[in-house]
Amino acid sequence: MKFNPNVLDCAAAPIAEAWSWVRDPASDNLIDMCQAVPAHLPPQSLRDYLGAAIMAGEGASYTDIRGIPALREALAEDIGKRYRGRVSEADVLITAGCNQAFCSVVDTLCQAGDEIILPLPCYFNHQMWLAARAVKPRYLSFNVDTAMPDPEEAAKLINSRTRAILLVTPNNPSGAIYSPRCIEAFFELAREHGLALILDETYRDFIDIDQVPHKLFARGDWRDTFVHLYSFSKVFSLTGFRTGAVAAGQPLIDQLKKIQDCTAICAPHAGQLAALYGLNNLYHWKLEKSEELAQRAIAIKQAFSHPDLRYRLVSAGAYFAYVEHPFEAAARDVVKDLIQKQEIVCLPGSYFGRDQEQFIRLAYANVHESRFEDVIGRLIASQQRRYNP
Ligand SMILES: Cc1ncc(COP(=O)(O)O)c(C=O)c1O
C-alpha cells in the first residue's frame, strides 16, 4: 500500500508521543500538564439532562448539516452578547469540534500550494492539517517580549497564493491574549487583500467577562472577511462530545456545508444537545470556572517569580504557560527529562513550529494551584541536569 506523502510528512500526534515517554502512567506522583483538558466533569445538571434525553431516544438521529437550529440560534445570541455584535443563526454551522471546524474551513478556502499566514508558535494540529493538505504555512516570528504577532510582518508575506491569516487567541501554546487592536489590524490587512481572517477562539470563555475580546462582530462587513472558530469542549467540559462551530458569512457557510456533508454529515447529535443545554443553563457555572482559571493564571505567574528558578515564564493565560528553559539543549530532551526524572508531563516547544527549541508548554489548567509550589520545586531540581553540547 502506498501512502499520501503529505500525510507521511506530518508530525506524529504529540500528546500520545509525550505520554509514551512516561515510565509509570499510574504513578501518584505524576503532575499532568500535558493536554488542555478541563480539570472537572460537566456539572451534574448537564449529565442528568443528557442521560434522560438519551434514554428518551433523543440524539440518535442525524441533524441538519448545519446543526440543530435552536443551538445555532443560542450560539448566535451568545456571540452577539459576548462580542456586542450582530450574528444570526444563518451565520453559524455546528461542527464535530473546533479541530474539524478548522480542517473544513481550510478545505473550503485552499487548494494544495495555497498559503496561510500564521504566527509562531502555532497549535500543532493546525500545522499538521496544513501539511496533510499541502497548504504552505508562512510563519510570523515569535516576539518573546510581547507574544503578539505583527501585522506589518504579515503584510510582507502576502502574495497571489495567500488565502488566509490564521490567529489563535487566547493562544495555544503561549496563552497570550491578543489585544483587540492587534486583531483588528489583522482584520484590516485581510480585508484589504481579499483574504479570510480565521480566528480560533476555543479559549475565549477564559477571557475576563468585562473585556470584549474584539469588536469584529460589531462591524457591518464582518462576514466578508472574518471566520470565527469555536469549541464547546473546554467551556462545558465536553471534550469527548466533539462539538464546535464556525461563524462566517453565507458564501463560506454554503461551501462549508458540502465538506460537512461529506465528512461528519452533522456534528454528533448528543454533543449538540449538551452544548445547547450549556448555553441555555450554565452561564453562571461558566463564569465560575472562568474565574477559577483567572486565579490560576495569577498563581502560575507568582509561582514563576521564585528567585532560584532559571526557567522563565514568557507568557501565560487561559490554559497555558509558555516557558523558556535554561539549557542549551533540544526542547524534546528537556521535556523527556522532566517527564522521566521529575514526573511533570508537558510538551516541548518543538511541537509548536520552528525555532521553538528553547521553550516548553505547561497546560496549567489541569492542575490545581495548590500544586504549583511542587511544580516549581521540581523545575528547580531539574536545573542540576547537564546536557552534552
Ligand atoms: C487552539 C485549539 N483549537 C482547537 C482545539 C480542539 O478543540 P475541539 O476539542 O473543539 O476540537 C484545541 C484543543 O486543544 C485548541 O487548543
The ligand as an SDF file (V2000), in Angstrom:
LIG
                    3D

 16 16  0  0  0  0  0  0  0  0999 V2000
   -6.4410   26.2130   19.6710 C   0  0  0  0  0  0  0  0  0  0  0  0
   -7.2690   24.9730   19.6920 C   0  0  0  0  0  0  0  0  0  0  0  0
   -8.1680   24.7660   18.7220 N   0  0  0  0  0  0  0  0  0  0  0  0
   -8.9140   23.6590   18.7170 C   0  0  0  0  0  0  0  0  0  0  0  0
   -8.8040   22.7100   19.6970 C   0  0  0  0  0  0  0  0  0  0  0  0
   -9.6310   21.4860   19.6160 C   0  0  0  0  0  0  0  0  0  0  0  0
  -10.9220   21.7600   20.0570 O   0  0  0  0  0  0  0  0  0  0  0  0
  -12.0840   20.6830   19.8780 P   0  0  0  0  0  0  0  0  0  0  0  0
  -11.9930   19.7420   21.0310 O   0  0  0  0  0  0  0  0  0  0  0  0
  -13.3300   21.5090   19.8940 O   0  0  0  0  0  0  0  0  0  0  0  0
  -11.8570   20.0080   18.5510 O   0  0  0  0  0  0  0  0  0  0  0  0
   -7.8890   22.8710   20.7240 C   0  0  0  0  0  0  0  0  0  0  0  0
   -7.7460   21.8440   21.7780 C   0  0  0  0  0  0  0  0  0  0  0  0
   -6.8030   21.7380   22.4920 O   0  0  0  0  0  0  0  0  0  0  0  0
   -7.0900   24.0270   20.7180 C   0  0  0  0  0  0  0  0  0  0  0  0
   -6.1740   24.2290   21.6680 O   0  0  0  0  0  0  0  0  0  0  0  0
  1  2  1  0
  2  3  1  0
  2 15  2  0
  3  4  2  0
  4  5  1  0
  5  6  1  0
  5 12  2  0
  6  7  1  0
  7  8  1  0
  8  9  2  0
  8 10  1  0
  8 11  1  0
 12 13  1  0
 12 15  1  0
 13 14  2  0
 15 16  1  0
M  END
$$$$
